[in-house]
Every structure is written in C-alpha cells, then in structure tokens.
Amino acid sequence: MSNEQTVQLAPDKMPNHIAIIMDGNGRWAKRRLLPRVAGHKAGMENVKTITKAASHLGVKVLTLYAFSTENWKRPADEVNYLMDLPVKFFNKFIPELMANNVKVNIMGYLTQLPAKTQQVCHDAVEQTKNNTGMILNFALNYGSRAEIITATQKLVEQAAAGELLPEDITEDVFAQQLMTSALGEYADPDLLIRTSGEERLSNFLLWQLAYSELVFTDCFWPDFDVNELRQAIWQYQQRDRRFGGLHK
C-alpha cells in the first residue's frame, strides 16, 4: 500500500460521485474482543472523517450504504442500535456539516424507520438544504431491487392512467423514478468502494453502478482512513473509462 506522500491525485480526474459500502464494523469489533455495536460506533465516527476528506478533495456526492432493506434480519438489539446511530450522528455532526457547507440527502424507504430516526433525518435534510458544497447522501433502509420495482410500479401507474406510452420509457425516464434522481447529473457513481475484503454489490445501486469503477479493499470500515480514500481514488484515476465504447 502506498503511503500518503507517494499518492499524487490529479484534481482534474477527481470522481464526482463516490459510493461506499461501509463493511466490516462487526469483524473490526470482534478482532478487538468488543461487542459488534462498538464497531458500528467506530464506523459512525469514521463517517465524519471520510465525509470531511471527500469534501476537501472536491468530490460532489458521497453516497454511504448505511442500512439495507436486508439488515432487518440482524439481531433486534443490533438493529435498535443501528436505528439510533443517525440520531447520535446528526445531533453531534450537524455543526461540522454546516461549517463544511455539506448538504445532506437521504434515500430509502424511510417511512419504515422508527419515528425518532425519521425525524432526525428530516431535520438534517432541512437544516442543510441551503448548503452548496458536497452532497452527503445516505442510503438508509435502501435496497436496489426494491427501488427498481418501485420505479417500475410508478411508470406502470402512469401508463395505466394514459400519461405514458411504452415507447416513452427510456433510460432517462426510468432513472427519473429512481431514488438517486435528486442528485441530478451526479446520480450515477463514478467510483464504488467496498471495504472489508468482500467483493459483491449486496443489492446496492444496481442500475446506477452499470459503468462505475469498482475498488475493493481488505481494510475494515473503521480503519478506512483518509490515506485509504486517496489510494482508492488513485486506483480510479488509473482506469480507462470507455463506457462500452473505444477511445480512438
């Protein structure tokens, strides 16, 4: 692994949108003989570090996979702790988000979350809505297959109401029904990072990641520091992105 001094990043090749599957909190805690929730707490603290680092690097959108639609299968105590994390996170971190001009966006099936979690998410979006810097986009109770089905249902409803013809459904029309549509031109990540050594997408942004560059690191999320972020971006900058075509 290169150290920070040897990783020179090209400002003109900075990914506009970075998405991260923050994996390995539980294993990080287990290695330290700590309860899994200790790993989630450490992971939450690291979100603050990486958010500020990405913002300072000029990233436009940072999307973090915070809780999936499948995570409800975990033990109740762990789920309850995870539902309380946004409350702790935003209550402490909003002043720093404001100081860094970061705008919060949250996507997912939020109505299924506990009331206090919904409220703090709503408040964070409201408090930062006029910020013009990086968008910190949390995927909370999010699942990509469910998102695609929901988008399809909306289009079918429009078609049934006579508002849409089948031939009207283009990629752009479909993408407008996805939860990332609020991100505008930066809806699709340029770079996906997954920590902890796992190499799968786990139902995350399946449509949006069609042409994203993927970087997998063995580092557990709580240990994924600014140098690791720079290293992942450096790897991205070495790639030749052709989007299915050829460069002349």
N, C-alpha and C positions, 0 to 999 in steps of 0.2 A: 504494500500500500504506500503510495507516495505521501510525503508529508505536505503540510500546507504550503511551505515555501516553494516546493517544486511544481505545484499545480497552478499553472497560469491559465486563467479563464479569459476567453475572448468576449468582451462586452457585447459585440455585435452578433454573437451566436448564442446569447442567453435564451434558454427556453422561456416562452411567455407563460406557459401553464405547466406547473409540476403537480402531479398527483402522487400521493404516498399511501401505501398500505402499511400502516404502522403495526408491525407484527413482532411478537417475541417478548411482550411485557411479562407474561406469566413465567416463561422459561428464564428470563433475566432474574426474576424474584426467586425462583426455585434454586438456581445456582448459588444464590446467596442465603439459602435456607430461610427465606422470608415468605409470607403469605402472598398469593397471587395479586391481591389488591395493592400490595406495596409496589409491585411492578407497574400497575395501572397509574398509581400516584406519581411514580418516577416518569412514566410516559407522558403524563399530563404536563409536568414541569418541562419536559423536553419540547413539547409543542410550542411553548413560549420561546425557547431558544431558536428553534428552526424557523418559526414564523418571522422573527426579527431578522434572522440571517437572510432568508429568502427575500424579504422586503428590501434589505440593504443592497442585495445583489441586482435588484431591478426586475425580479420576477413579477408578472402581472397578476397571476392567480396561483394560489396554493390550495389544492384540494386534499383534505385529510379524511381517510376512511375511519371514522370514529366508532361506529356501531352498525353492524349489518342486520338485515332482517332475520338472519340465521342465528345471531348471537343470543336471542331469547332462550335458546336451548341450554345455555350455560346455567350453573347452579344459581338459585334465587339470590343468595347473598351477594354473589359476584355481580349479577345483573343490577341489583339495587345499588351497589356501589358505583357501577358504571353510569347509572342514571343520575347519580348525584354529582358526578365529576363535572358536567357542564356548569352546574350551579357554582361549585368551588372555582372552576376555571374563570368564568366570566366575572364573577364578583371580585376576583383579585386582579385580573389581567386587563379589564376594560381601560383603565387609565393608560397603560402602556400601548394598547392598540390605538387609542386616540392620539397619543404622543407620536406614534409611528405612522399616523394617517391611514391605518388599515381598516378596510371595510369588511364587516362580517356578512357572510351569506350562509344559509343552512338549507340543505336539501335532504329530502327523505320523507317518510310517512310520519310526520311529526305529531299528528293527532292521536297516534297510538302511544305516545310517550306520557309519563306521569305529568300532572298539571304543573308542578314546580319546574320541571325540566322544560316544558313548553314555554312557560312564562319567561324564564331566564334567556332562552334562545330568542324569543320575540324581542325582549328588551335589548339584547346585544345587537341585533339587526337594526333596531330603531335608533339606538344611541350612536351607531357608527355609519348610518346611512348617507351622511353628507361627506364622509371621508373619500378622498380621491386617489389614494395610493393603492397598494396591493389588496386584492380580494382574498380574504381567508375563508375558504369555502369548506364547511364541514358536511360530510355525508353521515347523517345520523338516522338510524333506523332506515337504512338505504339498502336496496338490492336491485341489481341491474335488470334481471329478468322481470321482476315485478314492475319496474319503471317502464320497460318496453311494452309489457302487457297493458299498463295503464294508458300509455300513449296511443296504443292501437285502439283501445276502447273509446278514447276521445275522438279519434278520427272516424271510427265506425258510427258513433253517435252523430257526428256532423254529416256523414254520408246518408244516414237514415233520415236525417232532417232535410235532406235535399240541398245542403250547403256545400257539398263536396262531391266531386266525381272521382271514381277510382284513378283515372289518369292524372288527376290533380295531385296525387300523393307522390311527391318527390322526396329525395333525401332531405332537402332543406325543410320541407313541410313537416316531415316526420320529426326531424331534430327539434323543431319549434315546440313540440309537445313533450320533449324530454326535460328532466329537472335541471339540466345544465343550460337551458336556453337563456336564463337570466345572465349568463356570463358572456353573451354576445359573441364577438369574433374569437374569443378565447375559450369557447365551450369545450373544445377537444384538447386534451393534454398533449403537449409535445413530448413530455418525459414522464414515465411511470417508474417510481422506485418502490421496491418491496424489501423490507428488512427481514432479518432472522433466518435467511437461507432458504425459505420456501419459494418455489418458482411456479406460482399459479396466480390466476386473477381473482379467484374467490368471489365471483359474481359482482365484480366492481367495474362499472363504466364499460360494459362490453361493446356497446355501439361506439362510444366516444374514443376508445383506445385502438380503433382499427388501424391507424398508421402511427401510433405513438412509439417512441423508442423505449425499450424496457431495460431497466438496470436492477439486478438483484444483488443484494449484499448479505453476507452472513451476520453482520452486526445486528444485535437486538435493538429494538427501537429506543429504549432509554439510553443506550450508548451511541446512538447515531448523532454525532456532533456536527459542528459547522464544517470541519475538515472532511467528514464523510459526505456531507452535502456537496461540497465543492468537488470532491472526487467523482461523485455520480454525474454532476453537471459536466465535468471534464470528459467523462466517457461519452456522454451525449454529444458533446461538441466534436468528437472524433468520428461520429457516424455520418454516413452519406444518405440523406433522406431523399428518396426518389418518388415516394407516394405511388408506387406501381409503374412509374414511367422510367425513362432513361435520361441521363444527362448527356448532352452532346459533347 
